[in-house]
């Protein structure tokens, strides 16, 4: 069988059917995980609303891209392998789809420093339903309506299934909300690195050393909300720090006591005290602070240097 527009259209349709459900899984993970979500429930609901609005336009395009990058090449290789080594085409298709997913994961790890061990299984899993869906479409009438109408129904069904499963898992406690690691002052002391050469050295006793470190600036209008200030200073030199177990002043905090973190005060007139929230895990802790609009902040992250 050749790979004309008809077959590519089928592959794009079955790929697109799973994408809204995948997007919902990602959204649920971001809400429950350490995603630096500073907007609270409003920000999460706004993100989901945006996802639903753009989905009808974006999903077919993404489905076509996945078909071109993974599903169609994998089936072409599977048919050749089945003719030479025998065996079911769909089994070969799954295998080659996983291999192509691993190749794309390796490229992402090389270009963007993504985790290969995390990305490769995800890309392999994204190829499973399209393989099974293509097998089912062979028994259906051809043409765009015969392909995309079942894709629409399948997409809605998968989305509702994931939504119901996510709500049930959250209510029953199967999936628990993320809790940041509890770090003592001794555990926080050390060197933290961020982007653009940012370095924060926290020394025992409360002294700090800043290198290209972003810090809050005074609002232009003293009566303005400090969280509305989008600019931040880049500071070098000495400073002080202290662990804040109660959350202190954090304009992005979800609750009245905020979230445990580190208060860093530059000295020498560069910026003002900045509240770095604790994130990550106990094995790989992080410090982060959002600057600017809570609904669309600029986030700077520091990672602990072993």
C-alpha positions as CSV (number, residue, x, y, z in Angstrom):
1,X,0.0,0.0,0.0
2,X,1.3,3.4,-0.9
3,X,1.4,6.4,1.4
4,X,-0.9,8.8,-0.3
5,X,-3.0,11.6,1.1
6,X,-5.7,9.2,2.2
7,X,-3.5,7.1,4.4
8,X,-1.8,10.2,5.9
9,X,-5.3,11.6,6.6
10,X,-6.2,8.5,8.5
11,X,-3.0,8.6,10.5
12,X,-3.5,12.2,11.4
13,X,-7.1,11.6,12.6
14,X,-6.1,8.7,14.9
15,X,-3.2,10.7,16.3
16,X,-5.5,13.8,16.9
17,X,-8.1,11.7,18.7
18,X,-5.8,11.1,21.7
19,X,-4.3,14.6,22.0
20,X,-7.1,16.4,24.0
21,X,-7.0,13.6,26.6
22,X,-3.2,13.9,26.7
23,X,-3.5,17.6,27.2
24,X,-5.9,17.1,30.1
25,X,-3.5,14.6,31.7
26,X,-0.7,17.3,31.4
27,X,-3.0,19.9,32.9
28,X,-3.9,17.7,35.9
29,X,-0.2,16.9,36.5
30,X,0.6,20.6,36.4
31,X,-2.1,21.4,38.9
32,X,-1.0,18.7,41.3
33,X,2.7,18.8,40.7
34,X,5.5,21.3,41.5
35,X,4.8,23.3,38.4
36,X,5.5,26.8,39.9
37,X,1.8,27.5,39.6
38,X,1.5,30.9,41.1
39,X,-2.0,31.8,39.8
40,X,-3.8,29.3,42.0
41,X,-7.2,27.9,40.9
42,X,-7.9,30.9,38.7
43,X,-4.7,30.4,36.7
44,X,-5.3,26.7,36.3
45,X,-8.9,27.2,35.2
46,X,-7.8,29.9,32.8
47,X,-5.2,27.6,31.3
48,X,-7.7,24.8,30.8
49,X,-10.2,27.2,29.2
50,X,-7.6,28.4,26.7
51,X,-6.7,24.7,26.0
52,X,-10.3,23.9,25.1
53,X,-10.8,27.0,23.0
54,X,-7.7,26.5,20.8
55,X,-8.1,22.6,20.7
56,X,-10.3,22.5,17.6
57,X,-7.8,24.5,15.6
58,X,-4.6,23.1,17.1
59,X,-5.4,19.4,17.5
60,X,-5.6,18.4,13.8
61,X,-2.3,20.2,13.1
62,X,-0.6,18.4,16.0
63,X,-2.1,15.1,14.8
64,X,-0.7,15.6,11.4
65,X,2.7,16.4,12.8
66,X,2.8,13.3,14.9
67,X,1.6,11.2,11.9
68,X,4.5,12.5,9.8
69,X,7.1,12.3,12.5
70,X,6.3,8.9,14.0
71,X,3.2,6.9,13.0
72,X,3.5,6.8,9.2
73,X,7.3,6.2,9.0
74,X,6.9,3.4,11.7
75,X,4.2,1.7,9.6
76,X,6.3,1.9,6.5
77,X,9.2,0.2,8.3
78,X,6.8,-2.3,9.9
79,X,5.4,-3.5,6.5
80,X,8.9,-4.0,5.1
81,X,9.9,-5.9,8.3
82,X,6.8,-8.1,8.2
83,X,7.4,-9.1,4.6
84,X,11.0,-10.1,5.3
85,X,10.9,-11.5,8.9
86,X,7.1,-12.3,9.0
87,X,4.9,-11.6,12.0
88,X,1.9,-9.3,12.6
89,X,2.3,-5.8,11.1
90,X,0.9,-4.1,14.1
91,X,3.5,-5.7,16.4
92,X,6.3,-4.4,14.2
93,X,4.5,-1.0,14.0
94,X,4.5,-0.7,17.8
95,X,8.2,-1.6,17.9
96,X,9.3,0.8,15.2
97,X,7.0,3.5,16.7
98,X,8.8,3.1,20.0
99,X,12.2,3.3,18.3
100,X,11.3,6.5,16.4
101,X,10.0,8.0,19.6
102,X,13.3,7.2,21.3
103,X,15.1,8.8,18.4
104,X,13.1,12.0,18.9
105,X,13.6,11.8,22.6
106,X,17.4,11.6,22.1
107,X,17.3,14.7,19.8
108,X,15.3,16.6,22.4
109,X,17.8,15.6,25.1
110,X,20.6,16.8,22.9
111,X,19.0,20.1,21.9
112,X,16.9,21.1,24.9
113,X,18.4,19.0,27.7
114,X,15.1,17.1,28.2
115,X,15.3,13.9,30.3
116,X,15.7,11.0,27.9
117,X,14.4,8.4,30.4
118,X,11.2,10.4,30.8
119,X,10.6,11.6,27.2
120,X,11.3,8.3,25.4
121,X,8.6,6.3,27.2
122,X,6.1,9.1,26.8
123,X,6.7,9.4,23.0
124,X,6.5,5.6,22.7
125,X,3.2,5.6,24.6
126,X,1.8,8.3,22.3
127,X,2.2,5.9,19.4
128,X,0.2,3.0,20.9
129,X,-3.4,4.3,20.3
130,X,-2.7,5.5,16.8
131,X,-1.4,2.0,15.8
132,X,-4.5,0.3,17.2
133,X,-6.7,3.0,15.7
134,X,-5.3,2.6,12.2
135,X,-6.2,-1.1,12.4
136,X,-9.8,-0.3,13.2
137,X,-10.0,2.3,10.4
138,X,-9.3,-0.3,7.8
139,X,-12.7,-1.7,8.3
140,X,-14.4,1.7,8.0
141,X,-15.4,3.7,4.9
142,X,-12.7,5.9,3.4
143,X,-12.9,9.7,3.1
144,X,-12.5,12.6,5.4
145,X,-15.9,12.2,7.0
146,X,-15.4,8.5,7.5
147,X,-12.1,9.2,9.3
148,X,-12.5,12.4,11.3
149,X,-16.0,11.8,12.6
150,X,-15.0,8.7,14.5
151,X,-11.9,10.6,15.6
152,X,-14.1,13.4,17.1
153,X,-16.2,10.9,19.0
154,X,-13.2,9.0,20.3
155,X,-11.5,12.3,21.3
156,X,-14.5,13.4,23.3
157,X,-14.8,9.9,24.9
158,X,-11.2,9.8,25.9
159,X,-11.3,13.3,27.3
160,X,-14.3,12.6,29.5
161,X,-12.8,9.3,30.6
162,X,-9.6,11.0,31.8
163,X,-11.6,13.9,33.4
164,X,-13.7,11.4,35.4
165,X,-10.6,9.4,36.3
166,X,-8.7,12.5,37.4
167,X,-11.6,13.7,39.6
168,X,-12.1,10.3,41.2
169,X,-8.3,9.8,41.9
170,X,-8.1,13.3,43.5
171,X,-11.2,12.8,45.6
172,X,-10.3,9.4,46.9
173,X,-6.7,10.4,47.6
174,X,-5.1,8.0,45.1
175,X,-3.3,11.1,43.6
176,X,-2.0,13.4,46.3
177,X,-1.2,17.1,45.8
178,X,2.5,18.0,45.6
179,X,4.2,19.0,48.8
180,X,7.5,20.9,48.7
181,X,10.5,19.4,50.5
182,X,11.1,20.5,54.1
183,X,14.7,21.8,54.1
184,X,16.4,23.0,57.2
185,X,18.8,26.0,57.3
186,X,21.7,23.5,57.2
187,X,20.3,21.8,54.1
188,X,19.7,25.2,52.3
189,X,23.3,26.4,52.9
190,X,25.4,25.9,49.8
191,X,25.6,27.0,46.2
192,X,22.6,27.4,43.9
193,X,22.9,28.0,40.1
194,X,20.4,29.4,37.6
195,X,20.2,30.7,34.1
196,X,22.3,33.5,32.7
197,X,25.1,32.9,35.1
198,X,23.0,33.4,38.3
199,X,24.6,32.1,41.4
200,X,23.4,32.3,45.0
201,X,25.8,31.1,47.7
202,X,24.1,30.7,51.1
203,X,26.6,30.5,53.9
204,X,25.9,29.2,57.4
205,X,25.2,32.0,59.7
206,X,23.0,34.0,57.4
207,X,25.6,35.6,55.0
208,X,25.0,35.3,51.2
209,X,26.9,36.0,48.0
210,X,25.1,37.0,44.9
211,X,26.3,36.7,41.3
212,X,24.0,37.9,38.5
213,X,21.0,37.1,40.7
214,X,17.6,38.5,40.0
215,X,16.0,40.5,42.8
216,X,12.7,42.3,43.4
217,X,12.8,46.1,42.7
218,X,10.8,48.9,44.3
219,X,7.6,49.6,42.4
220,X,7.6,53.0,40.6
221,X,4.3,53.9,42.4
222,X,4.6,53.2,46.2
223,X,0.8,52.5,46.3
224,X,0.9,50.0,43.5
225,X,0.7,46.2,44.1
226,X,4.3,44.9,44.2
227,X,3.2,41.8,42.2
228,X,2.4,44.1,39.3
229,X,6.0,45.1,38.8
230,X,7.4,43.1,35.9
231,X,11.1,44.3,36.0
232,X,13.7,42.8,38.3
233,X,17.2,43.9,39.2
234,X,20.3,41.8,38.6
235,X,22.5,42.0,41.6
236,X,26.1,41.1,42.5
237,X,27.8,41.3,45.8
238,X,27.1,40.4,49.4
239,X,23.7,39.9,51.1
240,X,21.9,38.2,53.9
241,X,19.5,35.3,54.0
242,X,17.2,33.5,56.3
243,X,14.9,30.5,56.1
244,X,11.2,31.4,56.4
245,X,9.1,28.5,57.5
246,X,5.8,30.4,57.5
247,X,5.9,31.8,54.0
248,X,6.5,35.4,54.9
249,X,5.4,38.0,52.4
250,X,4.7,36.2,49.1
251,X,2.3,37.9,46.7
252,X,2.0,34.7,44.7
253,X,1.2,32.5,47.7
254,X,-2.0,30.4,47.6
255,X,-2.8,30.6,51.3
256,X,-2.5,33.1,54.1
257,X,0.8,31.7,55.3
258,X,2.3,31.2,51.9
259,X,4.9,28.6,51.3
260,X,8.2,27.9,53.0
261,X,11.2,29.5,51.4
262,X,14.3,31.6,51.7
263,X,14.3,35.4,52.1
264,X,17.4,36.9,50.4
265,X,18.3,40.6,51.1
266,X,21.0,42.1,48.8
267,X,23.1,44.8,50.4
268,X,24.6,47.8,48.6
269,X,21.3,49.2,47.2
270,X,20.7,46.7,44.5
271,X,17.1,45.5,44.6
272,X,15.2,44.6,47.7
273,X,14.4,41.5,49.7
274,X,13.3,38.6,47.4
275,X,11.3,35.6,48.5
276,X,12.6,32.4,47.0
277,X,10.1,29.6,47.3
278,X,11.3,26.0,47.8
279,X,10.4,23.5,45.1
280,X,11.7,20.3,43.5
281,X,12.2,17.2,45.6
282,X,14.3,16.4,48.7
283,X,16.9,14.7,46.4
284,X,16.9,17.5,43.9
285,X,15.7,20.7,45.6
286,X,15.1,24.0,43.8
287,X,14.5,27.6,44.7
288,X,12.2,29.7,42.4
289,X,10.6,33.1,42.3
290,X,8.0,34.5,39.9
291,X,8.3,38.1,38.9
292,X,5.5,40.3,37.5
293,X,1.9,39.5,36.7
294,X,0.8,36.4,38.7
295,X,-1.2,35.1,35.7
296,X,1.9,35.4,33.3
297,X,5.0,35.7,35.4
298,X,8.6,35.5,34.6
299,X,10.0,32.6,36.6
300,X,13.6,32.3,37.6
301,X,14.8,28.9,39.0
302,X,17.9,28.0,41.0
303,X,19.1,24.4,41.3
304,X,21.3,23.1,44.1
305,X,24.9,22.3,43.2
306,X,26.0,19.0,44.8
